[in-house]
């Protein structure tokens, strides 16, 4: 049986992994993409789509971890 501290460390690792994945997928976005009104909408949509995907995967991993 896991201790509460180990459980918290596992959850923290999963969340940090999700954040790292999101940042890595969006590392090529520049400030200019937000300032240019022609690129802004496309950039925001890309971030939203990637964020939903990463969040879904992260929540799925947390759910799997909690069910164990």
Backbone as numpy.savetxt, mean C-alpha at the origin, in Angstrom:
# Nx Ny Nz CAx CAy CAz Cx Cy Cz
1.57 -21.19 20.54 0.72 -20.02 20.54 1.62 -18.77 20.54
1.24 -17.81 19.72 2.03 -16.59 19.62 1.75 -15.65 20.78
2.78 -14.92 21.14 2.60 -13.90 22.16 1.98 -12.67 21.50
1.44 -11.81 22.31 0.84 -10.58 21.79 1.88 -9.73 21.09
3.08 -9.68 21.63 4.15 -8.89 21.03 4.51 -9.43 19.65
4.63 -10.75 19.51 4.95 -11.36 18.22 3.83 -11.09 17.23
2.59 -11.18 17.68 1.44 -10.90 16.82 1.52 -9.47 16.30
1.79 -8.51 17.19 1.90 -7.11 16.78 3.04 -6.90 15.78
4.16 -7.58 15.99 5.29 -7.47 15.08 4.93 -8.01 13.70
4.21 -9.11 13.66 3.78 -9.68 12.38 2.85 -8.74 11.63
1.89 -8.16 12.34 0.95 -7.22 11.72 1.71 -5.98 11.24
2.63 -5.50 12.04 3.43 -4.33 11.66 4.24 -4.61 10.40
4.80 -5.80 10.30 5.59 -6.19 9.13 4.72 -6.22 7.88
3.51 -6.75 7.98 2.59 -6.80 6.85 2.23 -5.40 6.39
1.93 -4.50 7.33 1.55 -3.14 6.98 2.72 -2.39 6.36
3.91 -2.54 6.94 5.10 -1.88 6.37 5.37 -2.38 4.96
5.16 -3.67 4.73 5.33 -4.23 3.39 4.37 -3.63 2.40
3.13 -3.41 2.82 2.13 -2.79 1.95 2.50 -1.35 1.61
2.96 -0.62 2.60 3.36 0.77 2.36 4.56 0.82 1.44
5.52 -0.04 1.65 6.71 -0.08 0.78 6.33 -0.41 -0.66
5.43 -1.35 -0.82 4.98 -1.72 -2.17 4.30 -0.55 -2.85
3.43 0.15 -2.13 2.74 1.30 -2.70 3.74 2.38 -3.12
4.70 2.66 -2.25 5.70 3.69 -2.58 6.56 3.28 -3.77
6.92 2.02 -3.85 7.72 1.55 -4.98 6.97 1.63 -6.29
5.67 1.36 -6.27 4.88 1.43 -7.48 4.68 2.87 -7.95
4.80 3.83 -7.04 4.55 5.22 -7.39 5.81 6.08 -7.35
6.97 5.46 -7.37 8.21 6.24 -7.25 8.55 7.06 -8.48
7.93 6.77 -9.61 8.23 7.53 -10.82 7.33 8.75 -11.01
6.46 9.03 -10.06 5.57 10.19 -10.16 6.31 11.42 -9.65
6.19 12.49 -10.40 6.89 13.73 -10.07 5.88 14.83 -9.73
6.35 15.86 -9.09 5.49 16.99 -8.72 4.87 17.60 -9.97
5.64 17.63 -11.05 5.14 18.19 -12.30 3.91 17.48 -12.83
3.76 16.19 -12.48 2.59 15.44 -12.91 1.32 15.98 -12.25
1.46 16.57 -11.08 0.31 17.17 -10.41 0.08 18.61 -10.85
1.15 19.30 -11.19 1.02 20.71 -11.57 0.48 20.88 -12.98
0.78 19.96 -13.88 0.28 20.01 -15.25 -1.17 19.54 -15.26
-2.08 20.44 -15.61 -3.50 20.09 -15.52 -3.89 18.98 -16.49
-3.13 18.79 -17.56 -3.43 17.72 -18.50 -3.03 16.35 -17.95
-2.02 16.29 -17.10 -1.56 15.03 -16.54 -2.16 14.73 -15.18
-2.68 15.74 -14.52 -3.13 15.60 -13.13 -4.17 14.50 -12.95
-5.21 14.51 -13.74 -6.29 13.53 -13.59 -5.78 12.11 -13.81
-4.96 11.95 -14.83 -4.41 10.62 -15.13 -3.50 10.14 -13.99
-2.72 11.05 -13.44 -1.81 10.71 -12.35 -2.60 10.31 -11.10
-3.60 11.07 -10.76 -4.42 10.76 -9.58 -5.13 9.43 -9.76
-5.64 9.17 -10.96 -6.30 7.90 -11.22 -5.34 6.72 -11.07
-4.11 6.89 -11.55 -3.10 5.83 -11.41 -2.82 5.56 -9.93
-2.67 6.62 -9.16 -2.38 6.45 -7.73 -3.54 5.76 -7.02
-4.76 6.15 -7.36 -5.93 5.52 -6.74 -6.01 4.04 -7.08
-5.79 3.71 -8.35 -5.86 2.32 -8.78 -4.80 1.48 -8.10
-3.57 1.99 -8.09 -2.48 1.26 -7.43 -2.73 1.14 -5.94
-3.24 2.19 -5.34 -3.53 2.17 -3.91 -4.58 1.14 -3.55
-5.63 1.05 -4.36 -6.67 0.06 -4.10 -6.12 -1.35 -4.21
-5.29 -1.58 -5.21 -4.70 -2.91 -5.38 -3.81 -3.30 -4.22
-2.94 -2.39 -3.83 -2.02 -2.67 -2.72 -2.79 -2.81 -1.41
-3.77 -1.96 -1.19 -4.57 -2.04 0.03 -5.32 -3.37 0.09
-5.86 -3.79 -1.04 -6.56 -5.07 -1.08 -5.64 -6.22 -0.75
-4.45 -6.22 -1.31 -3.49 -7.28 -1.02 -3.06 -7.27 0.45
-2.83 -6.07 0.97 -2.41 -5.95 2.36 -3.51 -6.44 3.31
-4.74 -6.05 3.04 -5.85 -6.49 3.89 -6.05 -8.00 3.78
-5.84 -8.54 2.60 -5.94 -9.98 2.42 -4.88 -10.71 3.25
-3.67 -10.19 3.24 -2.61 -10.80 4.03 -2.91 -10.70 5.53
-3.45 -9.55 5.95 -3.82 -9.41 7.36 -4.93 -10.40 7.73
-5.89 -10.53 6.85 -6.98 -11.49 7.11 -6.46 -12.91 7.22
-5.56 -13.27 6.32 -4.97 -14.62 6.39 -4.21 -14.81 7.70
-3.48 -13.77 8.11 -2.71 -13.85 9.35 -3.64 -13.97 10.55
-4.73 -13.23 10.55 -5.65 -13.26 11.68 -6.39 -14.58 11.77
-6.60 -15.23 10.64 -7.35 -16.49 10.66 -6.49 -17.65 11.15
-5.18 -17.46 11.25 -4.30 -18.55 11.72 -4.33 -18.65 13.23
